[in-house]
Amino acid sequence: MNRPVREQGPSRGPDAGRDDLAAAVTALTAEVAALRTELARRHLLDLAAGVLMAQLSLSPSDATDHLARLAGSAGLSLEDLAADVVNAAAGTVVAGKLSAAPAGAADGHRGEPTDGGAARDRADMPSAGAAQTARPPGPAEGGPKAPSTPPATSGPRPTDSARDTAVASASRGPGPDHVRRARQAVAVAETQGRIGAVADSLLEGGLRPLGVQAVWLWRRTASNCLQLVGHAGVSPLEASHWRWLTPEAAGPLHRALTAAAPAWLPAGPPDGERLPGPHRNAARAVVPLRRAGLIAGLALAVWPGPAELDETVRRALPGLLEPASRLLDLAGPDPDDPPGLAGLLDLLAHPAMVLRTRPATRPAPSELVVEHLNEAALCSTDMVPDPAGRPLAQVFPSVHAELVRLVADAREHAAPQRAVQLPPGHRPGRPAPLLDVRVLPLSAERSLVLWHVSTDPGPAVVRVARRLENVATFEDDLTTDESRWSDQAYTIFGVPRDGPPLPLRQLGGRLHPADAVHLEELLTALTRRLEGAHTVVRVLRDDGALRHVRIAAEPLLTCGVLTGITGIYQDVSAQHHTEVALNATFDQLTTVQAQAAIRRRLVVELQQAIVPEVPTFEKLPGLQVAARYRPAAEEYQVGGDWYDVMPLAGGGVLMAVGDIAGHGIDAATGMVALRNALRGLAVTGHSPGRLMAWLNQVTLHADGQPTATAVCALYDPDTRSLRWASAGHLPLLLLREGHADLLDPPRNILLGAVPGAEYAETVTRLLPEDTLVLYTDGFIESHHMGLDQSLALLRREAERLGPGEVDEQADRLLGAVTGDTDDDTSLVVVRVL
């Protein structure tokens, strides 16, 4: 008979087989966890189906179908509905979801499954009353009378209904969701195979809503001792102190055991007595655990602080803890590990675990079992449920083989073993690798495993440094004379990657001879002073290139003895060349800056000489004149404002103010040019309009092609007339008999805008004691108000001047009207005599 030949695919290597095994173990572990969850679910559904069978006289299959229809009609999941059914049998129904059962349910009505709809389904929901008919009759109904005082160590066994009543009443305050969670937590606890898992389930699912922080479970032995068999919310170190309690250790625990009644301690144990807990006055409750009518053990619930422990808590707690009484014997043998080790591992910030060798039992061989993991290690288990107590192959399937080898080597050589990364060839999509793994032998059966993960800050910084361009890490082990380089180091020094890395102390042969002294100073700091240091050296590569390399290193100490050196190499050649270029550029900029400062100072001095801040005028015919100049706020903003008042040969007086656009040296030189040009043109005796036209041509041919505004006025003292022209400048202000008016200027274009511009002029008749104000825009302009508001402010302040000398009026006006644009300002005040 010919057998089919299976086609052979390409060889995938040993890593592929290991990945397949790890994937299979991970899948099986997840499947087992899912089966445990399903077992707890089925247990709760079976309890609910049993309630329906008893109250509605249904068969098992009919009860299951009826439960499913009720869930659909109530809009609940099957698990939530099952929790409501069991809670209803205890006398509490989730409010707003289900109604009371029909009277027929109490009379033994057989509810045949039909398709009667949602209304029928809701009507068939068992109620508290129906639950009462399902219980055995008590004394009031002719049943046996219960003993008035139970014996000290025995008593009536609590029924499931009593426990259910406690579960429901425990969650009556928080609401229906807490009712269901409490019931589901009890169902999970009843299906657990380990007493530790039972404690965890009860705490997280049922006791936390009551405010409980931790739960302790003791088993009562034949000698009346208490043996700690389970706990949750408690550190292993604290648990080790309460592992065994003899009858001679009198206190609340043994009193509750003797009295066979709970002990409620809202403010902690009495003075002089001790109980586990975060502090002395934290609330506690000691609850006896009964099994088959006898007290099988004790449970201790601990709150984080003082608590009221009202009637709701006192009804709920015994029922929630009752499942633990049937599972106390699930506790394994008393562990013989050092009690402080687990507590020490829990204090570590990086992952750690203890492995124990489980002896071989036919036909199973010996295997490594995870005995304890700290909280940081749980994140590396890919969230395997209850990893403590599981075989190592289930908890860490992807690195199981490597860890087994490291453990075997550590025990054989009685020395710690180390691996940089497990698995060595990590691939994307696989579980995160274990980094810097260290295995320490503790005894013939136990080993301690420490490692880092990719999110640890220290290793993460090293990995980031290795990814940076031109940055390499190194480490020299002085005890083994081994050195390790990252890949970038080979590139920096220009050596083949298959060659051995050079220790730091042997780099002298690859350095520029003048830099050997820098390396010696670095080594002296590291090896003698035992302190970190850094330096920059020139490396001569085999290809003839010269590289500037920064070396930063730190000593590695063990018990104060130097055992290694670690640090980084950084190729800073590009930075060095940049620094050289920047230094040359800086020198050039310094020279240019000095020249610019000299030029600016000369311009400022020239401006101050031509436009002084407080000038003095010679006697002018028929006029009194005061002028003020206020420089810009910043010295570098040298402005282009100017003014001029000078007598002419014909007996008249030239008055002018102007403003070159912009700031700086160009504006100042332009101002000097226009002011001097106007003074020269004025001696021709032509009218202001003609002078402005010529000044426009001068502006058009000036360097930088500036633009400017200006007012040019000629005063005739014989007729007291002012003939003036404006080139886009602000209006003049005339103060007469205490009333200020703005003189509308002729509408002319500013200087330097267009060639051949004509400038209209106007004549203003002045009277004795009239005051005329000429100014530039920096005098009134503000960031916080418009031009019209600024001009109105100028008028008001001018009218407030009152009588006085023109110098005094100029100073008062300059102080009252202040622009906030940091621009320079020119002001000329003229009084007619």
C-alpha positions in Angstrom: 0.0 0.0 0.0 1.4 3.3 -1.0 1.4 6.0 1.6 1.0 9.6 0.6 4.2 11.6 0.8 3.8 14.9 2.5 5.5 17.7 0.6 8.4 19.2 2.5 8.6 23.0 2.7 11.8 25.0 3.0 13.7 24.6 6.2 12.8 27.3 8.7 15.6 26.8 11.1 15.5 26.2 14.9 14.0 29.6 15.7 10.9 28.7 13.7 10.3 25.6 15.7 10.7 27.4 18.9 8.3 30.1 17.9 5.7 27.4 16.9 6.1 25.7 20.3 5.8 29.1 22.1 2.7 30.0 20.1 1.2 26.6 20.9 1.9 26.9 24.6 0.5 30.4 24.6 -2.6 29.3 22.8 -3.2 26.4 25.1 -2.7 28.6 28.2 -5.2 31.1 26.8 -7.6 28.2 26.1 -7.3 26.9 29.6 -8.1 30.4 30.9 -11.1 30.7 28.6 -12.3 27.3 29.9 -12.0 28.5 33.5 -14.1 31.5 32.6 -16.6 29.4 30.9 -16.7 27.0 33.8 -17.6 29.9 36.2 -20.2 31.1 33.7 -21.8 27.6 33.4 -21.8 27.2 37.2 -23.8 30.5 37.5 -26.2 29.5 34.7 -26.7 26.1 36.3 -27.6 27.7 39.6 -30.1 29.9 37.9 -31.6 27.0 36.0 -31.9 25.1 39.3 -33.8 28.0 40.8 -36.3 27.9 37.9 -36.6 24.2 38.1 -37.5 24.3 41.8 -39.8 27.3 41.6 -41.6 26.7 38.3 -41.4 22.9 38.2 -39.5 22.8 34.9 -37.3 20.2 33.5 -33.5 21.0 33.1 -33.8 21.7 29.4 -36.9 23.7 29.8 -35.4 25.8 32.6 -32.4 26.5 30.4 -34.6 27.6 27.5 -36.8 29.7 29.8 -33.7 31.5 31.2 -32.6 32.4 27.7 -36.0 33.8 26.8 -36.1 35.8 30.0 -32.7 37.3 29.2 -33.9 38.4 25.8 -37.1 39.9 27.0 -35.4 41.8 29.8 -32.7 43.1 27.6 -29.9 41.6 29.7 -27.0 39.3 29.0 -27.5 35.7 30.0 -24.9 36.0 32.8 -26.6 39.1 34.3 -30.0 37.5 34.1 -28.7 34.4 35.8 -27.2 36.6 38.6 -30.6 38.3 39.0 -32.4 35.0 39.2 -30.2 33.7 41.9 -30.4 37.0 43.8 -34.1 36.9 43.4 -34.2 33.6 45.1 -32.4 35.2 48.0 -35.2 37.7 48.4 -33.9 40.7 46.3 -34.8 41.5 42.7 -32.9 44.0 40.6 -35.1 47.1 40.6 -36.7 48.2 37.4 -35.9 45.0 35.4 -38.3 42.2 36.5 -41.7 41.9 38.2 -43.0 39.6 40.9 -43.8 36.0 40.1 -47.4 34.9 39.6 -49.2 33.3 42.5 -49.1 30.1 40.6 -45.4 29.8 41.1 -45.9 29.6 44.8 -48.6 26.9 44.4 -46.4 24.6 42.3 -47.7 25.8 38.9 -45.8 24.1 36.1 -44.6 26.7 33.7 -44.5 24.9 30.4 -42.1 26.6 27.9 -44.2 28.5 25.3 -43.7 31.3 22.9 -46.0 33.6 24.9 -43.7 36.7 24.4 -41.9 39.1 26.6 -44.8 39.7 28.9 -45.2 36.1 29.7 -41.5 35.7 30.3 -41.4 38.6 32.7 -44.4 37.2 34.6 -42.6 33.8 35.0 -39.6 35.4 36.7 -39.2 33.9 40.2 -39.6 36.3 43.0 -38.7 36.6 46.7 -42.0 35.0 47.6 -41.4 32.1 45.3 -38.0 31.7 46.8 -39.6 31.4 50.2 -41.9 28.5 49.1 -38.8 26.7 47.8 -37.2 26.6 51.2 -37.9 23.9 53.8 -40.6 25.0 56.3 -39.5 26.6 59.6 -41.0 26.4 63.0 -43.9 28.7 62.0 -44.9 26.3 59.3 -44.7 23.2 61.5 -41.0 22.4 60.8 -38.4 21.5 63.3 -37.5 24.1 65.8 -33.9 25.4 65.6 -31.7 25.3 68.7 -31.7 28.6 70.5 -27.9 28.7 71.2 -25.6 26.8 68.8 -22.6 24.9 70.1 -19.3 26.6 70.2 -17.8 24.7 67.4 -20.8 23.6 65.4 -24.1 24.9 64.2 -26.6 24.7 61.4 -25.0 24.7 58.0 -25.9 27.9 56.1 -28.1 27.2 53.2 -27.4 28.5 49.7 -30.4 30.8 50.2 -28.8 32.4 53.2 -25.6 33.0 51.3 -27.6 34.4 48.4 -29.4 36.8 50.7 -26.1 38.1 52.0 -24.8 38.6 48.4 -27.9 40.5 47.4 -28.1 42.7 50.6 -24.4 43.5 50.2 -25.0 45.2 46.9 -28.5 46.6 47.6 -27.1 50.1 48.2 -24.7 50.4 45.2 -27.3 49.3 42.7 -28.1 46.4 40.3 -24.7 46.3 38.6 -23.0 45.6 42.0 -25.6 43.0 42.8 -24.7 41.1 39.7 -21.0 41.5 40.1 -21.1 40.2 43.6 -23.1 37.1 42.5 -20.8 36.5 39.6 -17.7 36.8 41.9 -19.1 34.1 44.2 -19.7 31.9 41.2 -16.1 32.4 40.0 -14.8 31.6 43.5 -16.8 28.4 43.7 -15.1 27.1 40.6 -11.5 27.9 41.4 -9.0 25.2 41.9 -6.6 27.2 44.2 -7.4 28.9 47.5 -5.3 31.9 46.4 -7.4 32.3 43.3 -10.6 32.0 45.5 -9.3 34.9 47.7 -8.5 37.0 44.7 -12.0 36.4 43.1 -13.8 37.2 46.3 -11.9 40.4 46.9 -12.1 41.8 43.4 -15.6 40.8 42.6 -17.5 40.9 45.9 -15.6 42.6 48.7 -14.2 45.7 47.0 -17.6 47.3 46.6 -17.9 47.1 50.4 -14.6 49.0 50.8 -12.5 45.9 51.8 -8.8 46.3 51.0 -7.5 42.8 51.8 -8.8 39.4 52.8 -7.1 36.6 54.8 -8.1 32.9 55.0 -7.0 30.6 57.7 -7.7 26.8 57.9 -8.4 25.3 61.3 -6.2 22.3 62.1 -6.9 19.3 64.3 -4.8 20.9 67.0 -7.0 24.0 66.9 -4.2 26.0 65.2 -4.8 28.4 62.4 -2.8 28.0 59.2 -2.8 30.8 56.7 -3.8 29.2 53.4 -4.9 32.1 51.2 -4.8 35.9 51.0 -5.5 38.7 48.6 -4.4 42.3 48.7 -1.5 41.3 51.0 2.2 41.3 50.4 4.1 38.0 50.8 6.3 39.5 53.4 3.3 40.5 55.6 1.7 37.1 55.0 4.8 35.3 56.3 4.3 36.8 59.8 0.8 35.3 60.1 1.4 31.9 58.6 0.7 29.9 61.9 -1.3 31.0 64.9 -1.4 28.6 67.9 -4.3 28.5 70.4 -2.0 30.2 73.0 -1.9 33.4 70.7 -5.0 34.8 72.3 -6.8 37.6 70.4 -9.7 38.4 68.2 -9.1 35.5 65.8 -9.2 32.7 68.5 -12.1 34.5 70.3 -14.2 34.4 67.1 -13.2 30.7 66.7 -14.3 29.9 70.2 -17.5 32.0 70.1 -18.4 30.7 66.6 -19.6 34.2 65.8 -18.2 37.1 63.7 -16.2 39.8 65.4 -16.8 43.4 64.1 -14.0 45.8 64.8 -14.9 49.2 63.2 -11.8 51.0 64.8 -9.4 48.1 64.9 -8.5 45.6 67.6 -8.6 46.5 71.3 -5.5 48.0 72.9 -2.7 45.4 73.4 -4.0 43.1 70.6 -2.7 42.7 67.1 -4.3 41.9 63.8 -3.0 42.1 60.2 -3.8 45.5 58.5 -2.4 48.7 57.2 -2.5 50.4 60.6 -3.9 49.9 64.1 -7.3 51.7 63.8 -8.2 50.2 60.4 -11.6 48.5 60.4 -11.6 44.7 60.5 -14.1 41.8 60.5 -13.4 38.3 61.6 -15.9 35.8 60.1 -15.9 32.0 61.0 -16.1 29.7 58.0 -18.4 26.7 58.5 -18.4 23.4 56.6 -20.7 20.5 57.3 -21.9 22.2 60.5 -18.4 22.7 61.9 -16.1 25.7 61.9 -13.4 24.9 59.3 -11.5 28.2 59.5 -11.6 31.9 59.7 -11.7 34.8 57.3 -10.4 38.3 58.0 -11.6 41.3 56.0 -9.5 44.5 56.3 -10.5 48.0 55.4 -8.0 50.8 54.6 -9.1 52.9 57.6 -11.9 53.1 60.2 -15.3 52.1 58.8 -18.9 52.0 60.1 -19.5 48.3 59.4 -23.3 48.9 59.3 -26.0 46.3 59.1 -25.6 46.0 55.3 -21.9 44.9 55.6 -22.7 42.6 58.5 -25.4 40.8 56.5 -23.3 40.6 53.3 -19.8 39.6 54.5 -20.5 36.1 55.8 -22.4 35.1 52.7 -19.7 36.4 50.4 -17.0 34.5 52.3 -19.0 31.3 52.5 -17.5 29.7 49.3 -14.1 29.8 50.8 -15.1 27.4 53.6 -15.5 24.5 51.1 -12.2 25.2 49.4 -9.8 25.6 52.4 -8.3 22.2 51.7 -7.1 23.3 48.3 -4.1 25.0 49.9 -0.9 23.2 49.0 2.0 22.3 51.4 3.5 25.1 53.4 6.2 26.8 51.3 9.8 26.7 52.7 11.2 29.7 50.8 12.7 32.5 52.8 9.8 34.8 53.8 11.7 38.0 53.1 12.6 37.1 49.5 9.2 37.6 48.0 8.7 40.9 49.9 12.1 42.1 48.7 11.3 41.2 45.1 8.0 43.2 45.4 10.0 46.3 46.2 12.1 46.1 43.0 11.2 48.4 40.2 12.3 46.0 37.5 10.9 42.5 36.8 12.0 39.6 39.0 10.8 36.0 39.7 11.7 32.9 41.7 11.8 29.5 39.9 11.5 26.2 41.7 12.3 22.8 40.4 9.3 20.5 40.7 10.6 16.9 41.4 9.9 14.3 38.7 6.8 12.1 39.2 6.2 9.2 36.9 5.5 9.6 34.1 6.1 13.4 34.3 9.7 14.6 34.3 11.0 17.4 36.6 10.2 20.9 35.5 10.7 24.5 36.5 7.7 26.2 38.1 7.2 29.9 38.7 7.0 30.3 42.4 6.7 34.1 42.7 6.7 37.1 40.4 6.7 40.7 41.4 4.3 43.2 39.9 6.8 44.5 37.3 7.2 40.9 36.0 3.5 40.3 35.4 3.7 42.6 32.4 6.2 40.3 30.7 3.9 37.2 31.1 1.5 38.4 28.4 -1.1 38.5 31.1 -1.2 34.8 31.7 -3.9 34.3 34.5 -2.5 33.3 37.9 1.1 32.8 36.7 2.4 31.9 40.2 2.4 28.1 40.5 2.3 27.4 36.8 5.1 25.7 34.8 7.7 28.1 33.3 6.8 26.8 29.8 3.2 28.2 30.2 4.2 31.6 31.6 7.2 32.3 29.3 6.9 29.9 26.4 9.0 32.0 24.0 12.1 31.9 26.3 11.5 28.7 28.2 14.4 26.8 26.6 16.9 29.6 27.2 15.9 30.1 30.8 16.1 26.4 31.5 19.7 26.4 30.2 20.7 29.5 32.2 19.2 27.9 35.4 21.1 24.7 34.8 24.4 26.5 34.2 23.9 28.7 37.3 23.4 25.6 39.5 26.2 23.6 37.9 28.8 26.4 38.2 27.3 27.9 41.4 27.6 31.3 39.8 25.3 33.9 38.3 24.6 33.6 34.6 23.7 36.4 32.2 22.2 36.9 28.8 21.9 40.2 26.9 18.5 39.4 25.4 16.1 36.5 25.3 15.2 35.3 22.8 18.4 36.3 21.0 16.8 36.9 17.7 13.6 38.8 18.5 11.3 39.4 15.6 8.5 42.0 15.2 5.1 40.7 16.2 6.4 38.3 18.9 6.3 38.9 22.6 8.7 41.6 23.9 12.1 40.2 24.7 13.7 40.0 28.1 16.7 42.3 28.3 19.9 41.9 30.5 18.7 38.6 32.0 20.5 37.5 35.2 20.0 34.1 36.9 21.2 33.6 40.4 21.2 30.1 42.1 19.5 30.3 45.6 19.5 26.6 46.5 19.4 23.2 44.9 15.8 23.8 43.9 15.4 27.6 43.6 16.7 30.2 41.3 16.2 34.0 41.1 15.7 35.6 37.7 16.1 39.3 37.1 15.7 41.2 33.8 14.7 44.4 32.2 12.1 45.2 29.6 12.1 47.6 26.7 10.2 50.3 28.7 12.8 50.5 31.5 14.3 54.0 31.4 18.0 52.9 31.7 18.2 50.3 28.9 15.8 52.5 26.8 18.3 55.4 27.0 21.1 53.1 25.9 19.0 51.9 22.9 18.1 55.4 21.9 21.8 56.4 22.1 22.7 53.6 19.8 20.1 54.8 17.2 21.6 58.3 17.1 23.9 59.0 14.2 27.6 59.2 15.1 27.0 58.0 18.7 28.2 54.6 19.9 28.2 52.9 23.3 31.0 50.8 24.8 31.6 48.8 27.9 34.9 47.4 29.2 34.8 44.5 31.7 38.0 44.7 33.7 37.4 41.4 35.4 37.2 39.4 32.2 39.2 41.8 29.9 36.2 41.7 27.5 35.0 44.8 25.7 31.7 45.4 23.9 31.0 48.0 21.2 27.8 49.0 19.5 27.8 48.9 15.7 28.4 52.7 15.4 31.8 52.4 17.2 33.3 50.4 14.3 32.2 53.1 11.9 33.6 55.9 14.0 37.1 54.2 14.4 37.0 52.8 10.8 37.8 49.2 11.9 36.1 46.0 10.4 33.0 44.8 12.2 34.4 41.3 12.5 37.4 42.6 14.5 37.7 42.6 18.3 36.6 45.9 20.0 39.5 47.8 21.6 39.4 48.6 25.3 39.5 52.3 26.2 43.0 52.0 27.6 44.3 50.7 24.3 43.0 53.5 22.1 46.3 55.5 22.4 47.7 53.9 19.3 44.8 55.2 17.2 45.0 58.8 18.4 46.9 61.8 17.2 50.2 61.8 19.2 49.3 65.2 20.8 46.1 63.8 22.2 47.5 60.9 24.1 47.8 63.1 27.2 44.0 63.7 27.0 43.3 60.0 27.1 45.7 59.5 30.1 43.9 62.2 32.0 40.6 60.5 31.2 41.8 57.1 32.4 43.3 58.7 35.6 39.9 60.2 36.5 38.1 56.8 35.8 40.6 54.4 37.5 42.2 56.4 40.3 39.6 59.1 41.3 36.7 56.7 40.3 34.7 59.5 38.8 33.2 60.1 35.4 35.0 62.3 32.9 34.9 63.3 29.2 37.4 64.6 26.6 37.7 65.2 22.9 40.5 63.5 20.9 41.6 63.2 17.3 41.3 59.6 15.9 43.6 58.6 13.0 41.7 56.0 10.9 43.2 53.3 8.7 41.8 55.1 5.6 43.7 58.2 6.4 40.8 60.2 7.7 41.0 62.3 10.8 38.0 62.3 13.1 37.3 64.3 16.2 35.7 62.0 18.8 34.2 62.9 22.1 34.6 60.3 24.8 32.3 60.3 27.9 32.8 57.5 30.4 31.8 56.4 33.9 33.4 53.8 36.2 31.5 50.7 37.1 32.0 49.8 40.8 31.2 46.6 42.7 31.4 47.0 46.5 33.6 50.0 45.9 36.0 48.2 43.6 36.4 49.2 39.9 35.2 46.3 37.8 34.4 48.0 34.5 34.1 51.2 32.4 31.1 52.2 30.3 30.4 55.2 28.2 29.9 56.6 24.7 31.9 57.6 21.7 30.5 60.5 19.6 31.9 61.6 16.3 31.9 65.4 16.6 34.0 66.1 13.4 31.2 68.0 11.7 30.5 69.9 14.9 34.2 70.8 15.1 34.3 72.1 11.6 31.2 74.0 12.2 32.7 75.6 15.3 35.8 76.6 13.4 33.6 78.3 10.7 31.4 79.9 13.3 34.4 81.3 15.1 35.7 82.8 11.9 32.2 84.2 11.2 32.0 85.5 14.7 35.3 87.4 14.3 34.0 88.9 11.1 30.7 89.9 12.7 32.5 91.4 15.6 34.5 93.6 13.3 31.4 94.6 11.3 29.5 95.2 14.5 32.3 97.5 15.8 32.3 99.4 12.6 28.5 99.8 12.6 28.6 101.0 16.2 31.2 103.7 15.3 29.1 104.7 12.3 25.9 104.8 14.4 27.6 106.9 17.1 28.8 109.4 14.5 25.4 109.7 13.0 23.8 110.2 16.4 26.3 112.8 17.2 25.7 114.5 13.8 21.9 114.4 14.4 22.3 115.9 17.9 24.5 118.6 16.5 22.1 119.5 13.7 18.8 118.9 15.7 19.6 119.6 19.3 17.0 118.6 21.9 16.7 122.1 23.4 18.1 124.7 21.0 18.6 128.4 21.6 17.5 130.8 18.9 18.8 134.2 18.1 16.3 137.1 18.2 13.8 136.7 15.5 11.7 139.6 14.1 8.2 139.7 15.6 8.4 136.2 17.0 9.3 134.2 20.1 10.3 130.6 19.2 11.0 127.4 21.3 11.8 124.0 19.8 12.2 120.6 21.3 13.5 117.3 19.9 12.9 113.9 21.7 15.0 111.0 20.4 13.6 107.5 19.8 13.3 105.3 22.8 15.9 102.8 21.5 19.3 104.1 20.4 19.4 101.8 17.4 16.1 103.4 16.1 17.8 106.7 15.0 15.0 108.6 13.4 14.6 111.1 10.6 12.6 113.9 12.3 14.0 117.4 12.0 13.0 121.0 12.4 14.5 124.3 11.4 13.8 128.0 12.2 16.1 130.7 10.6 15.8 134.4 9.6 16.1 135.3 6.0 17.8 138.2 4.3 14.6 140.0 3.3 13.4 140.2 7.0 11.2 137.1 6.9 11.6 133.9 9.0 11.7 130.3 7.6 10.0 127.7 9.8 10.0 124.0 8.8 9.5 120.5 10.3 9.9 117.2 8.5 10.0 113.4 8.9 11.9 110.9 6.8 10.2 107.5 6.6 12.0 104.7 8.5 14.7 104.5 11.1 18.4 104.0 11.3 21.4 105.5 9.7 19.8 105.9 6.2 16.9 107.9 7.8 19.3 110.1 9.7 21.6 110.8 6.7 18.5 111.6 4.6 17.2 114.0 7.2 20.5 115.9 7.2 20.4 116.1 3.4 16.9 117.4 3.2 17.3 119.9 6.0 20.5 121.4 4.5 18.9 121.4 1.1 15.9 123.4 2.3 18.2 125.9 4.1 20.1 126.4 0.9 17.0 126.7 -1.3 15.4 129.2 1.1 18.0 131.9 0.4 16.6 132.2 -3.2 13.6 134.0 -1.7 11.0 131.8 -3.5 7.7 130.8 -2.1 7.1 127.7 0.1 5.3 125.9 -2.7 8.3 126.4 -5.0 10.8 125.4 -2.3 8.8 122.2 -1.7 8.8 121.3 -5.4 12.6 121.6 -5.5 12.9 119.6 -2.2 10.9 116.9 -3.9 13.5 116.7 -6.7 16.3 116.5 -4.1 14.5 113.6 -2.3 14.0 111.7 -5.5 17.8 111.8 -6.2 18.9 111.0 -2.6 20.6 107.7 -1.7 18.1 105.0 -0.9 15.2 106.8 -2.5 13.5 107.9 0.7 10.1 109.5 1.2 9.3 112.2 3.6 6.5 114.5 5.0 7.3 118.2 5.7 5.8 121.6 6.3 7.6 124.7 5.0 6.4 128.2 6.1 7.6 131.7 5.5 6.5 134.4 8.1 6.3 138.1 7.1 6.6 140.2 10.3 5.3 143.3 8.6 2.0 141.9 7.6 1.9 139.1 10.3 1.1 136.6 7.5 2.2 133.0 7.3 2.5 131.5 3.8 3.0 127.8 4.0 2.9 124.5 2.1 2.5 120.9 3.3 3.8 117.7 1.8 1.4 115.1 3.3 2.2 116.4 6.8 0.0 116.8 9.9 -2.0 120.0 10.3 -0.6 123.0 12.1 -2.2 124.0 15.4 -3.2 127.7 16.1 -3.9 128.7 19.7 -5.8 132.1 19.8 -7.4 133.6 22.9 -7.4 130.2 24.7 -9.1 128.3 21.8 -7.1 125.9 19.7 -7.9 125.1 16.0 -6.2 122.8 13.5 -5.3 124.5 10.2 -6.3 122.5 7.2 -3.2 122.0 5.1 -3.1 122.1 1.3 -3.6 118.6 -0.1 -0.2 117.9 -1.5 1.7 114.6 -2.1 4.6 113.6 0.2 8.2 114.2 -0.9 10.0 111.6 -3.0 6.8 110.0 -4.3 6.6 111.3 -7.9 8.8 113.6 -10.0 7.5 117.0 -11.2 4.9 117.3 -8.4 3.5 120.8 -7.8 2.8 121.9 -4.2 0.0 124.3 -3.4 0.3 126.8 -0.6 -1.9 128.8 1.6 -1.7 132.0 3.6 -2.8 132.4 7.3 -3.2 135.8 8.9 -1.9 135.8 12.5 -2.7 138.2 15.4 -0.5 139.4 18.3 -0.3 136.7 21.1 -1.3 134.0 18.7 0.6 130.7 19.3 1.5 128.4 16.4 2.5 124.7 17.0 4.4 122.7 14.4 5.2 119.0 15.1 5.9 115.6 13.7 3.8 112.4 14.0 5.9 110.9 16.8 4.5 113.7 19.1 0.9 112.5 19.0 0.7 108.9 17.5 -0.5 106.2 19.8 -1.1 102.4 19.6 -4.3 102.8 21.7 -6.2 105.6 19.8 -6.8 106.8 16.3 -5.3 109.9 14.7 -8.5 112.0 15.2 -8.5 111.1 18.9 -4.8 112.0 19.2 -5.4 115.4 17.5 -8.3 116.1 19.8 -6.1 115.4 22.8 -3.5 117.8 21.4 -6.2 120.5 21.1 -7.4 120.0 24.7 -3.9 120.1 26.1 -3.0 123.2 24.1 -6.1 125.0 25.5 -4.9 124.2 29.0 -1.5 125.8 28.6 -2.5 129.2 29.8 -0.1 132.2 29.8 3.6 131.7 30.0 6.9 131.8 28.2 7.1 129.8 25.0 9.9 127.6 26.5 7.7 126.8 29.4 4.7 126.1 27.1 6.8 123.8 24.9 8.0 121.7 27.9 4.4 121.5 29.3 3.0 120.5 26.0 5.8 117.9 25.4 5.0 116.3 28.8 1.2 116.3 28.4 1.0 115.0 24.9 3.2 111.9 24.6 2.9 109.3 21.8 3.7 105.7 22.7 5.2 104.5 19.4 8.8 105.0 20.6 9.4 107.2 17.5 11.5 110.4 17.6 9.6 113.7 17.9 10.1 117.3 16.7 8.1 120.2 18.2 8.2 124.0 17.4 6.2 126.5 19.4 6.0 130.0 17.9 4.3 133.1 19.5 3.5 136.2 17.5 4.5 139.5 19.2 
